Amino acid sequence: MIAQTLPFIQIPGMSEYSKKDKAFTHEPDSLERDQRAHSLGPKSAEVIQETMSDVICSSLQQSHLKALASGKASVIVTGQQPGFLGGPLYSLYKAMTCIAIAKSQSTNDHQVIPVFWIEDNDHDGMEAGIATIIDAKGNLHSIECEDTQLLQSKLSISERVFSEDIIRIINDITSLLPDTEFGQTIAKELQSIHRPGISWSSAFLSFMQKRCGEYGVLFFSSAIARKHGLFADAMIHELMNPGNLKTYIDRANDDIRKKGKQIQSEAGEINAFFHDANGQRIKVEYVADDLYRIGEQSFGKEELAQFFSAHTLQFSPSVLLRPLIQDAILPSVGMIVGPGEARYMSQLRYAYPAYSIPMPALHSRHSVTILSHSIGKYLAKHG
């Protein structure tokens, strides 16, 4: 695991501002770093402790959690939404890169801890609930963990649990695995993790914990953070100031377009969702003239403020607001990003300083190409 830092020249919209960017990403001095660790660490540790309450923590995880709770550690953060069978392989690449970078930045005077943000406020069931596996003959199989219609619903990932059908689905999957000792081991693990009534978040955590726990990475559920009230300040600011975040993002987007690059995502006037009583995640829309809509309900500005006061824990950010909240509530000094996330962050170059949030240093996740033995031999022979 070799620490890699993503050069700013590789991030759309940032290459012309190399001198500014070094200051813009804001490498905090030791006093500011320690102050953030002291103020944000304990609450972060509470969320992590609840997230990991059903797993057995390694000794290094326990040590890291204690350091974070005492306000004496910063974090390198990465993340992904929960995925069936562990989701895409780059979830593991992100975690292992995060571990490597954190270790390389820790000193005797100040610990830097790897944290994996589990984005289970999200509602993209089609992305989270479908896995692709390779069978013993090298054929690809795309497998859904529940009915397609259910996958397409707006139900938050944190509210999704496996039905009785998961037993049959996992049995079908295990029948495709090689009949080897390794294949049998994987089959047993999948059967133990994916059971009726188990949440998707818990299954994903168990999968990642088995592979990364011994290296000390801590897992942070965004849904639990929301229910702890850690999103409240950012969410009410977003709701009461329509267009504010969009202004800063549009400015960055203009820079990106001038370089001939594509925009990763467009900001809305409001970048927020509401989680209703049934766990459905509904977009908050700004209609016009301080008129808002959530599903079939309409609100004036004052009415929405009152509604928020009564339902504070049921609001979560969209993709462009989420990183700002992440770095407002975690004592982060760095972030592991893939190509898409790097483009999101380039869109937030002006938003971070405008919101007085230190932007973490960006580090690229490792990328791996897995070759079968036969293809490896072919490439070795023909170059």
Secondary structure, 3 states (H helix, E strand, C coil): CCCCCCCHHHCCCCHHHHHHHHHHCCCCCHHHHHHHHHHHHHHHHHHHHHHCCCCCCCHHHHHHHHHHHCCCEEEEEEEECCCHHHCCCHHHHHHHHHHHHHHHHCCCCCEEEEEEEECCCCCCHHHHCEEEEECCCCCEEEEECCCHHHHCCCECHHHCECCCHHHHHHHHHHHHCCCCHHHHHHHHHHHHHCCCCCEHHHHHHHHHHHHHHHHCCEEEEHHHHHHCCCCHHHHHHHHHCCCHHHHHHHHHHHHHHHCCCCCCCCCCCCCEEEECCCCEEEEEEEEECCEEEECCEEEEHHHHHHHHHHCHHHEEECCCCHHHHHHHHCCEEEEEECHHHHHHHHHCCCHHHHCCCCCCEEEECCCCCCCCHHHHHHHHHHC
